[in-house]
C-alpha cells in the first residue's frame, strides 16, 4: 500500500529535532522516501498534513490483548489512539504455535505483535529449581521471545535466571519479593514490570532497607494446590487477582510500605539506578496501572468518558472491584496514596540515572484501563513524575524498538516500518501534544481523524448493543 503525506514536520525522536515541510512516501508498508516538500510527487497528490507533526507509532509495551476472546475491538481502540504495536505479556504454547504458523500476520487493521512469551511462571510450573529450569528450557524451545514470571518464590528465582542466561532467553516480570532489585539485576534479570509490583523496588530505596528485606525473606511464598485441573482453576482465579492486586495486600505488607515511604532515601534510589543502568535492566513502570490499583476510588476513573468503549459485563466487574477497594481500611488507602507519590519520585530518579525504560499500560484486565486510551494516560503519569516530553516519546517509540530488538521500528526514516502518528502539536514541547492525534499510519495505510472517530464510535455502538 502506497501513501504520500505532504507538508509534514518530522520529529527525530533521538534528538527532538524537527525537519519541517517535508513529504513522506510509503510503499509496501515501509517508508520509501522523505524529501523536501513537492519533491516526492505532484503537489496536488497525497494527503496535505499542513505542517502537522509526524512521529513513529506508539507501542504499548505491556498489554494482554490476545487474552480477549475477540481482540478486534481492542485493536481498533488502540489504532485510533496511535498504538501501532504492542508486547503481549501472557502467552501459551498454543499462541506460540499459532504465531509460528503465521497466525498473526502484519495487517493494517491491528497493531503489530512485537513480542510474545510462553506460559507465565507461577508456583504451578515453577515450584522447585528443577521444575523452573525445565520450564524455561521448554519455553525457549517453543519459540518464546521472553519468559515472564509472577508469584514465584525467591528460592526458585536464581535457578530460573541461571537457566535463562544459559539458553539465551530474556527473563523478567514481577520481582520475587525477597529478592532485592539490585541482586536480581546483577544476576541478569532482563526487565521488571510495575516497579515490582507492590513494595517492589521501593524495598531497596530507603534507609530501613536491610530490615525490610529481612522481613520479606521471612514471608511464606504463595503456594498453590497441585492436583489434576489445578491449572485451570488458577486460570479462572487470575482475573480476580489481576484486576486489582492491591486488594490482596496483607496488613504486614501495608506496614512495610509505610516504613519504606517514611524512610524513602533518594541517595538509595540513585545507587539502585546505577546498578540497573550498568546491567541494562529495563523498567516498564505501568504507572497508570499502579495508580488505578492503588488509587481506585479517585472520581476521575469512574467518570472517564472512554468507559463507553467497555462492555457492560466489564464495567460491572470493575464496579464490584471498586466496592471491595472501598472496604479497605482508610489507613491502608492512605498508605497507598503516599506509596504512589513515592513511586513517582522513584521513576523520575531512575530515568535521571539512565535506567532503560519503556512505556506500557497493562491493558486489558486491570481495573479502569481502556485499550489505547490507557497508554495515553501512562504518558501523563510519566510526565507527572517529572519525565521530560521527549523522554516519554522515546519510551513508546525508539526505546520500545530497542527493547524489542527491532531495527526497523521507532524512527521516521526510509526503510523503517510505515507505522506513524500524525499530531496537531509538537510533542517535544509538551506531553499533551501526544494526545492530539489527527491521523495514524499503520503498515502504510493512512487513516485521518474522521476515520479514527468512526472506528471509536463503532466500538462504542457494539458495546452498547447498538
N, C-alpha and C positions, 0 to 999 in steps of 0.2 A: 504494500500500500504506500503510495507516494503522496506526500503533503508538502506544501510550501507555506511557511509562515514568514510574512514580510514585516519589516519595520519593528524588529524586536530588540529589546535591551537584554542581552545575555549576561547572566551573573556567573562569574568564575568562582565557584564555591571554595576553591583552595585559598583564594586571597581576598575575596569580596569585591574585586574589581568588576566593573560593568562595561561591556562592549556594546555601544549604543547604535541603534538604527541599522541592524544587520538582518539578512534573510537567512532562514534555516530551511534547508531541503532535507526531506527524509525519503528513503527508498527501502523497501523490503524490511521494515521495522528498525532501520538504523538511521542515524544522522549521516546523510550523504555529503553535505557541504554546508559551510557557513561563510557568507560573503557580504560585501557591502551592499546596502540597500539597492535593489534593482538589478544586481548583477546575476542573480540566480535565474531569473525568468522575467518575462514582461511584467511591467509594473501593475497591470490590471489582473494578473493571475494570483492565485493563492489567497491566503487569509491575511488581511491587514490587521496587525496587532496594535497599531497606533502607539507604539512606544511602551507597551506592556513589558513586564519583566519575565524572563524565562529562566527557570531553574530545573535541575533534574527532578524526576518524580520522587515523591516521598515514599519511604519504606517503613512500615510498621514492623519493628524487629522483635516483637513479642505478641504473637496472635495465635488464636485457636480456631481459625476459620474452618478447617477441614473436619472439626468435630461436629459441625452442624449437619443435620440430615440433608438440608438443601442450602448450600452456601451462596446461591446465586444472588439473593437479596443483599447479603453482606458484601459481596463483591461489588455490586452496583453502588452501595453506600460508600465503599472505600474509594472507588474510582471517582465518584462525584466530589470527593474531598481531596483528590490529588494523590491518593495512595496507589502507587503502581506496582508495588512489590511488598512481600511480607515473608517473615520467618515463621514457619509453623512450629509450635512449641510442644506439641504432643503428637506422637506418631504411633505406628504399629507395623508389624511385619506385612500386614495387608496393604497399608498405604505405600510402604516402600516397594512392594511388588507391583502395585498399580503404577507408580511412577516409572519403574524400570520398564514397564510395558508401554510407556508413552501415554499414560492416563491423565497427565497434567500438561497438555500442550500449551505453548505460548500463544495466547489469544488476546485479541483486542478487548474482549468482554470481561476479563478478570485480571486482577493484579498477578504479577509473576510470583510463583512459588520459588523462593530463593534457597531455602534450606529446610530439611525435613529430618527429624530424628526417628528412632525406633520407640519401643515401649519405654515408658517412664520407669526409672529406677526407684523402687519402693521396697519396703521390707518383704514384699511378696516374692520378688525376684532377686533381691539383694540382701538376704538375711544373714549371710556369712561371707567372709573374704573369698572363699572358694566359689560360692554362688555368684557373687558380683563379678568376679573375673570371667566366669563363663558367660554371663550375660553381656558384658562389654565385648567379648570376642564375637558373640552371636550377632550383635547389632552391627559391628564392623563388617562382618561377612554379609549381612543383609543389605549393605549399602547405605546405612545411616550416615548423614552428614555430621552428626554430633550425638552425644549421649547426654540426656538430661536426667538429673537426679532430684528427688524430693523425699523428705521424711526418712532418709536412710540414716543409720546410726553412725556416729563419729568413729566407732571402732572399725567400721566397714569401709569408710571413705578412702583411707590410704591405699588399700588393695585395689579399689576401683580406679583411682588415679594412676597407680603404677601400671595397671594393665592398659589403660587408655594411652598412656605415654608410650608403652611398648609397641602397641599395634598402630599408633599414629592416628587416633581419632580424638577430637576435642571433647572434653567432659566438663560439665558445669551445671548451673541451675541454682537450686536452693543450697545455701551454705549449711552444712551439717552443724547443728547448734553448738556442740562442744569444740568445734574446730575454729580457732581464730582465723580471720580472713588472711592475715599475713602468712600464717603457716600454710593455708591452702594455696595461696599464691606461689609460695616457694616450692610446693610440691608439684605445681603445674596446672592448677585449675584454670580452665580457659575463659570462663565467664561466670559472673554472679548476677542473678536476677533479683529485682525488688529490694536491693540493698540488704539482702539476707535470705529470706524476709524476716519479719518480726524484729527482734532486737538486732540480729544480724551484725553488720559491720560496726554498729554503734557499740557493741560489746568491747571493741578494741579501741574506741575513741574517747576514753575517759580515764581519769586518774585513779579509778577504782577497778580497772580492767582485770587485774590479777584475781581479785576476789570474785568478780562476776564470772570469769572463765572457770574458776574452780567450782562455782555453784552450777554452772551449765554442765560441766563434766559429770557432776553427781546426779543429774537428772536421768530418769529412765527413758530410753528411746521409745518411739512408737512401736508397738508390737501389733501385728495383725494375725488373726487366726488363720491357720493353714489346714484347709480341708477342701475337698472337691467343690468347685464353684466359688471359692473364696475370692478369686479374682473378679468374677462377675459381680459379686456382692459389693466389693470395694469400688468397682467402676460406677455402681449406682449411687454410692455414697459420695463420690468425688464432687458432683455438682453442689451438694450442700456444704462441703468443706471449702471449696474454692470460691464460692460466691462471696464470702466474706470470712477469711481466716481469722480476723480479729475476734470473732465470736468465740473462738476456741482458746483464747489466751487465758492461761491459768493465773490465779491470784499471785503465785510465786513469780511468774514471769512479769506481771504488771509491776510488782515491787522492784524487780531488777531493772525494768525500763525506767522507773522513777529514779533509781540510783544512777543509771547511765546518763540520763538527762541532766540531773543535778551536778554530775561530775564531768560533764562534757568538756573536752580539752582540745582546742584547735591544734595545738602542737602534736598531740597524738594522732589527729587526723592527717596532718602533713607527713608524719612519719609513716603512717599506713599508705598514704598516696604514693610515697617514694617507692615502697615495696611493690605496690600494684603496677605502677608505671614501669619499673625496671623489668618486671616479669611479663608485661603485656597482658595483664588480667583485665579483661573487658568488663564493663558495668552496663547493665540495662536497667536503669533505676525504676522504670514504670511508675513514676511519681503519681500519675493520675490514678493508677490502680491502688497505690498505697493510701492516697488521700481518700478515695472512695470507700476503702475499707475502714480506715481509722477515724474518718470524719463523716460517717454515713448519713448523719442527721442534719448536715448543712442543707438549708432550704433549697439552694440552687440545684441540687441534684434532682429532687422530685419535681422541680419546676422547669426542668430543661425541655425546651420545645422539641428537641431531637428524639425524645422518648416516643414520639408518634411513629417512629420507624420500627419500634419493637413490638413483638406480638403481645396479645393480652395475657397469655399464659406466663410469659417472661416478666411482664410488669407486676402481675400478682405475686410471682415468686419473689421479686425484689421487694415488694411491699411487706411480705411476711418476714423477709430478712431484715428489713428496716425495723420492724417491730421487735425482733429479737435483739437488735443492737440497742434500741431504746431501753430495754430492760436491764442492760448492763449498769453496774453502779456508776453514779455520777463521777465518783473519784477515778474510776477506770477510764471513762471517756475524757476526763481532763488530762490524764496521763497521755492518752493517745494524741490529744491536741498538742501538748508540749513535745511529745516524741516527734510528731510530724515537723514541727518548726525546727527541731534539731536535725532532722533528716535533710531538710532544705539546706541548712548550713553545711552539712556533710557533703552534699552533691556539689555545691559551689567550690568547696576546698579540694575535692577530688579533681574537678575539672582544672582548677588552677594548678594542681600538682601534676598535670599531664597524664592523668589516668585515661586510657581509651574508653570512649562511651558511645553508645548507640541509643536511639530513641525507640521506645516500644510502649504499648498501652495495656497489654494483657486482655485484649478483647478476643473472643467472647466468653461469656460465662461469669465474669465478675460483675458485681452489682454496679449499676448505673452507667456502664460503658457501652456506647453505641458505635458500631463499626464506622471507621473513617473519622467521625467526629471526635472519637476518643484520642486519636493521635494528635489532633489539633489542641485538645485540652492538655496533652502532655507537653506540647510546645510552650503553652502558657505556664505550666508548673515549672518547667526548666527555667523559663525567663524569670519567674517569681523567686527562684532560688538564686538568681543573680548571674545566670549564664548569658553571655552576650548573644545578640541575634545571629551573628554569623556562625557561632559555635552550635547553636540549636539547629540551624540549617544544615551544617556539616554532619551532625549526628544522624539525621534522617536521610542523607544523600551519600556524600563521599565516605564517611566513616562506616555507614551501613555496607557500602560496596567493599571496603577494605575487610570488614569482618567476614563478609560472605565469600571473599576471595574472588570477586567478580571484577575483572579488569576492563570490562566494557560497560560499567554501570557507575553512576554517580557524578558524571560531568556532562556538560553540553558541548561536545566536541565531535568532529567527524569520526565515524567508526563506532561510536558509542550507541547504546540502545536508544531508540527514539521513544523514551518514556520521560515526559516533560510536564511541568506545571507552569501555567501562564498566570501571572499575578498582576493586580492593578497597582501595586506599590512596591517600593524597594524593600525586600526582606532583610537586607543587611542593616537597614536603619532602625527597624522596629519589628519585633516578632509578630505583632498584629497583622503585618502585611502578609504573612504566610497563610492567613485565613482568607485572604481576598482572592480566591481562585476564580479566574474568569474563563479558563479553558484548561483542558487536560489532553495530553497526547499519550496514548498507550499503544506500543508496538507500531507507531506510525499513524495511528488513527486519531484524528483531531475531533474533540467534542467541545463545542462552545458552551457558555454559561446556560443558554436556554435549554440545550440538550441535557446538560447535567441536572438542571432543575426538573426536567421531565423524568429523569431517572429517579430522583428523590421522591417525586410525587407518586410515581408508580409503586415504589416500595411502601409508601405510607398508605396508599389505597389497598394494597394487598393485606397489610396488617390490620386495617380496619374492616376488611371484608368487602370493600367497595369494588 
